[in-house]
């Protein structure tokens, strides 16, 4: 197995650890969760670049890379939701978009077409990752600024809803750009 694919699998393997750390109850668990989540998310930046630069692009990587991203984000959002830090609607809308876009890509692939990631999709991923990290860090900061709970909760909600809005918009853009694949429906 090549190095980029190992990075992808490392990201996927970190997924249950991220969830466990968010749900855990020990000092600084949100900080540790943010660090592990951030490190796992960074593997997404490197695996694709290394694979393209070294000619190591594989079908496994094409399939597993976006799946590992979705697993990592989903685990973090479910953990945040379980802790009361994320709306169920945020989780639902983000998952709905991911299932819809994956379905569109599968339909296109069945017709011999590949739908590449758009800029809005890449931006959506960056905003989702950044939002999760910031929410975890804000929650950890409450250990020192407990009087700011309401403000930090508002900021956290705003971050997650901004990520959700961008997620939905990018999904609609992909759907619109590929509407020709649905003419037979």
N, C-alpha and C positions, 0 to 999 in steps of 0.2 A: 504494500500500500504506500502510495507516495505521500510526501510531507504535507501538501495542501489538504489532502483527504484526511490525514491524521489530525490536522487542526480542526477540520469540520467535525470529526468525531469527538474531539476534545470538547468542542462547544456543546454538542448534543449530550455528552456525558456530564457536563457541568449543570445541565438543566435541573435534575432532581436536587442537586446540592444547593442551587440558588433558592429553590422553593423551600427546602428544609431550613436554610439560614434565615429566610424571611419569617418563617413560622416559629423559629426557635425562640427560646427565652433565656438569653445569657447577655451579659454586658457587651454592648457594642455590636450586637448581632446584625443590626441594620447596616452598620458600617462595613462589616465583613461581607454581608450579602452584596452591598454595592461594589466592593472591590472584586469579588468573585464574578459577579454579573458583568462588570466592566471589562475584566480580563477576558472572559469568555466572548464578549461582544467584539473585542479587538481582534480575535481570531478571524472574524468575518472580513475584516479589512485586509488581512494578510493572505488568507487562503486563496482567494481569487486572483490577487495580484501575482502571487508566486506561481500559481498554476499557469496563468497566461504568459508570464515572462519566461518560464522554463519549458513551455510546451507540455505541461502536465495536466491539461484539461481532460477530464474523463466524464463518462456518462454518470458514474456514481457521484462525482462531485457536482455535476449539474443538477442532479436530483436531490442530493443530501444537503447541499449548502443552504438553499432556501428553506428546506424542512428544518434544519438545525436552528436557523434564525427564528422561525415560527415557534418552535418548541421552547426556546429560551425566553422569548417575549411572553408567550402564553404562561409559562411557569411563573414568571415574575408578576404578571398581572393577576393571576389567580391567587398568588400569595398575598399581594397587596389587597385584593378584594376580601380575602379571608380575614385579614387584619383590620378591615374596615377603612382602608386607605384608598380604595378605588371603587368606583361605581360598577355594578354589574352591567350597566348599559355600555360602559367603556369596553369591558371585556367582550360583551356580545357583539358590538359593532365592529371591533377590530377582528374578532374571529370570523364574523360574517364576511367581511371584506377578504380575508385571507382564503376562506373556502371558495368564495366566488371567483377570485382571481386565479386560484389554482384550477378551478373547473374550466375557466376560459382557456387557460394554457393547455389543459388536457384536450379540449375540443380542437384547438388550433393544431396541436401536435398530431392528433388523429388525421388531420388534413395535410400533414407534412409541413406545417409552419411552426416556427419558433417565435414566441413572444418574449423579447428581451426585456430586462428590467428598465423601466423608464426613470428619468431623473426624479420625478415625483415619488416613485416607489423607493428610490434610494434615500431621498430626503425624509420620507416617512419613517424609514428604518432608523435613521440617525436621530430623528425627533423622538421616536418611541424609546430608544435606548437612553438618550439623554434625560428624558422625562422620568423614566424608572430610576435612574441613578440619582437624580435630584430629589425625587420623592423619598428615596431611602436615606439620603444624606440629611434632608430636612427632618425626617422622623428621628434620626440619630441626634440631630442638633437640639431637639426638644429636651434632651437630658440636661442641657445647660441653659436653655431659654424656655422653660416650661410656661412662662406667661405668654408666649407667642403661639400657643397651640392653635387658636382660631385662625390666625394669619397664615401659619404654615399649612394648615388644612386647606385654606382657600387657595394658596399658591399651588399646592399639590394637585388639587382638583383642576385648577386652570391649566396646569401643565399636561395632565392626562387628557383633558378634553381637547386641548390644542392638538395633541398627538392623534387623538381619535378623529378630529375634523380633517386633518391632513391625510390620515389613513383612508377615510371614506372618499375624499376628493380624488386621491390617487387611484382608488379602485374604480370610481366612475370614469376617470380618464381612460383607464385600460379598457373598460367595457365599451366606451364610446369609440375608441380607436379600433376596436376589433368587432364591432357590431355586425360586420359582414359574415362572421362565422355563425350567426344565429338566424340567417334568412330562412332556413329550412324548418325552424321551430314553429 
